[in-house]
Amino acid sequence: MARSIATNTKVGRDDLLEFVRPRHRMILITRRADGAPQASPVTGGVDDAGRIVISTYPERAKTRNARIRPEVSVMVLSDAWDGAWVQVDGRAEVLEAADGASALDAFVEYFRNISGEHPDWAEYRDAMVQQGKALLRVTPDRWGPIATGGFPARLG
């Protein structure tokens, strides 16, 4: 049986975003007050400006951490366990639905880019406010190669 060989493909920003857009399973890594990593499984997407966007709540550890130490990492995973992944490092911005129309527009963009059209945008906006949602927007500053697991090439 042929062995699966690990790969590491360096990509530019456009190819990175093309890779991330259809993948919504992510691990967000923030830093706690003592500097230790805080890893959180999240659902995310890419907004129209090329930022990774993650919907959450203001009181969650990831949100509190990102407010204080906005340098974060996002591990973007494929649906298949042995699929490709990439780590993206960047700076997070926190928006809250209660901040008004501009923040709510960002939530609409988040939903559209992940799930398409909502049957009632007014209802969706109201739900974001009622639930007290927050949105993390991570601007990619650097990223590793798009990688796959497997054997080293020397064992192929």
Secondary structure per residue as TSV (DSSP state, phi and psi in degrees):
chain	resnum	aa	ss	phi	psi
A	1	M	-	360.0	137.4
A	2	A	-	-70.3	139.6
A	3	R	-	-86.5	143.9
A	4	S	-	-80.2	125.1
A	5	I	B	-96.9	131.9
A	6	A	-	-62.8	145.9
A	7	T	E	-129.5	154.4
A	8	N	E	-141.1	107.6
A	9	T	E	-110.9	111.7
A	10	K	-	-71.7	136.7
A	11	V	-	-136.2	156.2
A	12	G	-	-83.5	178.9
A	13	R	H	-58.7	-45.1
A	14	D	H	-61.4	-44.5
A	15	D	H	-69.4	-34.1
A	16	L	H	-59.1	-50.9
A	17	L	H	-64.6	-35.4
A	18	E	H	-62.7	-38.0
A	19	F	H	-68.1	-43.9
A	20	V	H	-73.5	-37.6
A	21	R	T	-47.8	-48.5
A	22	P	T	-82.6	-3.4
A	23	R	-	-104.1	125.3
A	24	H	-	-117.3	-3.1
A	25	R	E	-92.9	123.7
A	26	M	E	-143.4	157.7
A	27	I	E	-117.3	119.0
A	28	L	E	-94.3	129.7
A	29	I	E	-116.4	117.1
A	30	T	E	-114.9	179.4
A	31	R	E	-117.0	131.1
A	32	R	-	-72.2	172.9
A	33	A	T	-57.5	-34.2
A	34	D	T	-86.4	4.6
A	35	G	S	90.6	-9.7
A	36	A	-	-68.9	148.8
A	37	P	E	-72.0	145.7
A	38	Q	E	-120.2	112.9
A	39	A	E	-102.2	132.7
A	40	S	E	-133.2	123.9
A	41	P	E	-71.4	131.8
A	42	V	E	-140.8	165.5
A	43	T	E	-106.2	134.4
A	44	G	E	-146.6	-178.4
A	45	G	E	-157.7	-164.6
A	46	V	E	-125.9	129.9
A	47	D	-	-85.7	178.6
A	48	D	T	-65.4	-20.6
A	49	A	T	-91.9	2.6
A	50	G	S	83.0	21.6
A	51	R	-	-97.4	146.2
A	52	I	E	-78.7	129.5
A	53	V	E	-120.2	138.0
A	54	I	E	-136.4	124.5
A	55	S	E	-88.9	136.6
A	56	T	E	-156.8	-156.6
A	57	Y	-	-127.9	148.2
A	58	P	T	-59.6	-32.7
A	59	E	T	-85.5	-1.9
A	60	R	S	-72.3	149.7
A	61	A	H	-56.5	-41.9
A	62	K	H	-60.3	-37.9
A	63	T	H	-72.7	-46.2
A	64	R	H	-59.3	-45.1
A	65	N	H	-62.2	-43.7
A	66	A	H	-66.2	-31.8
A	67	R	H	-65.0	-41.0
A	68	I	H	-84.0	-41.6
A	69	R	-	-128.9	87.4
A	70	P	-	-71.4	-7.9
A	71	E	E	-76.3	115.5
A	72	V	E	-130.9	168.0
A	73	S	E	-127.2	146.6
A	74	V	E	-128.2	121.3
A	75	M	E	-94.3	114.5
A	76	V	E	-96.1	122.5
A	77	L	E	-109.4	152.9
A	78	S	-	-82.6	162.6
A	79	D	S	-62.6	-40.9
A	80	A	S	-76.5	137.8
A	81	W	T	-55.6	-38.2
A	82	D	T	-97.2	19.3
A	83	G	S	-80.8	176.6
A	84	A	-	-70.5	156.3
A	85	W	E	-146.4	166.4
A	86	V	E	-151.1	145.2
A	87	Q	E	-101.5	129.2
A	88	V	E	-118.2	129.2
A	89	D	E	-108.8	141.1
A	90	G	E	-170.6	-170.0
A	91	R	E	-109.8	128.9
A	92	A	E	-94.4	144.2
A	93	E	E	-120.1	139.2
A	94	V	E	-110.3	124.9
A	95	L	E	-113.7	148.8
A	96	E	E	-120.4	140.8
A	97	A	G	-55.4	-33.8
A	98	A	G	-69.5	-9.4
A	99	D	G	-71.7	-11.5
A	100	G	-	117.3	-165.7
A	101	A	H	-59.0	-41.5
A	102	S	H	-62.8	-44.1
A	103	A	H	-64.7	-41.6
A	104	L	H	-65.4	-34.4
A	105	D	H	-61.2	-37.4
A	106	A	H	-65.7	-37.0
A	107	F	H	-65.8	-40.8
A	108	V	H	-61.2	-45.5
A	109	E	H	-60.8	-43.3
A	110	Y	H	-55.2	-51.7
A	111	F	H	-62.7	-48.5
A	112	R	H	-56.7	-44.5
A	113	N	H	-72.2	-20.3
A	114	I	H	-100.0	-44.4
A	115	S	H	-118.6	-8.5
A	116	G	-	92.9	-151.7
A	117	E	-	-80.1	143.4
A	118	H	-	-96.8	145.1
A	119	P	S	-68.6	-19.8
A	120	D	-	-151.2	94.7
A	121	W	H	-65.2	-33.8
A	122	A	H	-63.4	-42.5
A	123	E	H	-63.2	-42.4
A	124	Y	H	-61.5	-48.5
A	125	R	H	-58.8	-44.5
A	126	D	H	-62.0	-40.5
A	127	A	H	-63.4	-38.8
A	128	M	H	-63.3	-40.1
A	129	V	H	-69.4	-47.3
A	130	Q	H	-61.3	-37.1
A	131	Q	T	-81.9	-9.3
A	132	G	T	65.6	40.6
A	133	K	-	-71.4	157.1
A	134	A	E	-126.5	155.1
A	135	L	E	-128.8	125.4
A	136	L	E	-95.5	130.3
A	137	R	E	-118.3	118.3
A	138	V	E	-108.7	117.7
A	139	T	E	-86.3	115.7
A	140	P	E	-63.7	125.5
A	141	D	E	-103.7	-37.6
A	142	R	E	-153.9	161.5
A	143	W	E	-155.5	153.3
A	144	G	-	-83.8	-176.7
A	145	P	-	-71.2	157.5
A	146	I	E	-74.1	123.2
A	147	A	E	-120.5	155.6
A	148	T	E	-131.6	152.1
A	149	G	-	-82.8	174.6
A	150	G	S	140.1	-168.2
A	151	F	B	-78.7	151.9
A	152	P	-	-61.1	149.1
A	153	A	G	-54.9	-32.3
A	154	R	G	-64.9	-16.9
A	155	L	G	-101.1	3.0
A	156	G	-	-70.1	360.0
